Amino acid sequence: MALRLPIGLAVTAPDLPLRLDLDTAALVANWRWFAEASGRALCGAAVKADGYGLGAREVVRRLAEAGCRDFFVATWAEAAALGPLPDGLSLSVLHGLREADVPAAIASSARPVLNSAAMVARWKATAPGRACDVMIDTGMNRLGLSPEEARSGVLDGLEIDTLLSHLACADEPGHPMNEQQLFTFRSVKAAVPARRYSLANSAGICLGQRYAFGLTRPGLGLYGGIPAPGAEGYIRKVVRPHAQILQIRIVPQGGAVGYGAIYTTPAAARVAILNIGYADGYLRAFGEGRGQALAGDVACPVLGRVSMDLLAVDVTSAPDLAEGDWLEIAYDLPSVSAVTGLSQYELLTSLGRRYQRCWL
């Protein structure tokens, strides 16, 4: 028999023993830095993947208050999750217009980014005269029309708001592909009329204003990632994970901690068990001392393996900690990327839904 809740029973979400402290001032400061670096170009914001895991609606609200007007999501489901945007804000859907997307696109004020000749034909049939965006593949071989297709006349009759492309190697300033893509994009720009042109993401902005055109669209750098050399010292940390201590135990010398008994204490240790694990995006790569929690200025190294929902850290040097206290999880994106070998994008977007998201 299926379990049914009694009619009228109020169900409230319990207090969660995990949280992300999210710094509004840092988010806004990062966007303003990219806006200044964009020169005369407008500066938008990529808020796909639910605002890179922070919560897209809250990110959009805060950046819109700071002056951002152009936002980018991946799918029509993400566009719908944002809800209606206030007048004056622009939203583009990067993955374009599948046949299944047509009803959502018609009902939405967002613009599709058309990525193929088939999508162009579909939009002409669906919403003749309505503005759209168009993606040009300038060498990444991911999404977009080829330059030859763009010049063939297939775009004739479209009202193109933004013609855009995407850089493949912008995080490597000396890579020859950056100049190749810039040259190709300029050649398409000369042949395809649009209201605006956009090439640079976070790393692309760092390449200089030649890449900015009329609109830039930072993503990773807004959220505390260092997108390219030269941004260090300017980008502020936005995300600080915290986990609550479920238990503190004294482990004797030679005691094993965690799965596989791969770690044994060289001396008696005070060990805190935290409510966080790889199901929360704190991956096994942080195990065996590669990660740490922070008790103020005191570093508490991870002991043994990371479990699905639990983590052991050495708090011997923080004797005042007690069960129920909170520890910050060290999560400076470029630093933990170097330690784990994972990209900053993975580390940011893998933080799960079991965190309270607390905007400060």
C-alpha positions, -999 to +999 in steps of 0.1 A: +000+000+000+014+034-009+021+057+020+000+089+019+005+120+039-026+131+058-045+159+041-036+192+056-003+180+071+023+208+067+056+195+055+085+218+062+121+213+050+144+204+079+174+226+087+203+213+065+237+205+080+254+218+048+255+253+035+271+275+008+278+310+020+275+331-012+291+366-013+269+391-031+295+418-030+322+395-045+298+384-073+290+420-082+327+431-079+337+403-103+311+413-128+322+450-126+358+440-131+349+421-163+326+450-174+356+474-171+379+450-188+353+448-217+359+484-226+331+499-246+314+465-250+284+457-228+291+429-203+265+401-199+266+370-177+263+333-183+239+318-158+236+284-173+237+252-150+216+271-125+240+300-122+270+275-122+253+259-091+247+291-071+211+296-081+204+314-114+174+334-102+194+349-073+224+355-095+203+373-122+186+395-096+219+406-080+237+412-113+207+430-128+207+454-098+244+460-105+236+469-141+239+437-161+213+434-189+222+404-209+220+368-196+227+334-212+213+299-203+218+266-219+182+252-224+146+263-225+140+245-192+166+268-176+149+298-192+116+287-178+131+282-143+142+319-143+106+330-148+096+362-166+124+387-166+118+424-159+117+448-189+151+458-201+167+424-195+177+401-223+179+363-222+195+340-248+192+302-250+225+288-261+215+253-272+191+267-298+158+254-311+150+217-314+117+207-328+106+199-292+115+234-281+092+253-304+062+256-280+085+269-252+103+293-275+070+307-288+058+313-252+090+328-240+106+362-245+140+346-246+159+344-279+172+311-293+208+310-304+204+292-338+232+267-343+225+251-376+207+257-409+179+234-398+174+256-367+174+287-389+147+272-411+127+262-381+128+297-366+118+313-399+088+290-400+080+294-363+084+331-356+091+351-389+104+385-381+111+378-344+146+385-332+171+356-326+208+351-320+231+330-343+262+310-333+291+308-358+316+280-354+350+297-359+371+265-353+359+248-321+337+223-339+311+223-313+279+243-319+273+267-347+270+273-385+302+272-405+315+305-418+306+293-453+270+286-443+268+320-427+278+337-459+257+315-481+225+335-477+209+310-453+206+338-427+188+362-451+156+374-437+165+368-400+165+396-375+197+388-358+201+405-324+235+390-315+259+371-338+283+351-316+310+325-315+330+308-287+368+306-281+383+272-277+417+282-261+412+316-245+426+303-212+459+299-230+468+335-241+496+324-265+476+297-283+475+305-321+439+294-323+428+326-305+440+348-333+427+324-359+392+325-344+394+362-340+403+366-377+375+342-388+349+359-366+358+393-380+354+380-416+319+367-408+310+399-390+318+418-422+294+396-442+265+391-417+246+421-403+235+419-367+227+444-340+256+431-318+286+408-320+300+387-292+331+364-290+346+367-255+338+346-224+356+352-191+390+341-205+383+358-238+379+391-219+413+386-204+428+384-240+421+421-245+395+444-259+401+433-295+380+402-285+352+422-269+333+434-299+299+447-287+290+422-259+310+400-236+296+371-217+317+360-186+307+329-167+333+311-146+351+343-135+319+358-121+317+329-096+353+331-083+371+310-109+404+323-124+397+320-161+431+329-174+465+342-164+463+378-154+431+376-135+447+366-102+443+392-076+412+407-092+387+379-090+371+375-055+359+342-040+321+339-041+314+304-027+324+291+007+310+256+016+304+248+053+296+215+069+283+208+104+302+185+129+280+154+136+304+138+160+338+143+176+358+113+187+392+105+201+411+080+179+440+063+196+474+060+181+473+034+153+435+037+149+421+033+114+399+061+100+374+055+071+369+029+044+398+006+035+417+015+067+441+033+045+448+059+071+460+052+107+467+078+132+504+083+140+494+096+175+461+100+194+440+124+174+408+144+179+387+136+148+355+154+136+330+137+114+314+162+090+281+159+072+296+162+036+308+137+010+310+129-026+272+129-030+275+166-022+302+172-048+331+169-023+347+142-043+370+114-034+399+133-050+400+154-018+407+123+004+439+112+020+450+147+031+444+165-002+415+185+012+410+204+044+384+221+066+390+254+083+384+262+119+390+299+116+427+301+107+434+265+117+437+240+089+421+206+096+433+180+071+410+153+056+418+119+070+414+087+049+388+084+021+358+107+015+326+088+020+293+093+001+279+115+029+306+118+056+341+132+060+367+128+087+390+157+095+417+161+122+407+188+147+434+181+172+447+216+167+412+231+173+404+219+208+374+242+213+353+227+186+322+208+196+295+187+180+271+210+162+298+235+152+304+244+116+336+242+096+344+259+064+355+236+036+386+249+019+374+255-017+394+281-034+387+271-070+421+274-086+439+259-056+417+229-053+418+224-091+456+222-088+453+197-060+427+174-075+433+177-112+397+187-118+387+218-137+373+248-118+341+244-138+336+208-125+344+218-089+319+246-089+290+229-107+293+196-089+282+211-056+248+195-050+213+203-039+218+193-003+233+226+006+214+256+020+224+285-002+229+315+020+234+348+002+253+373+023 
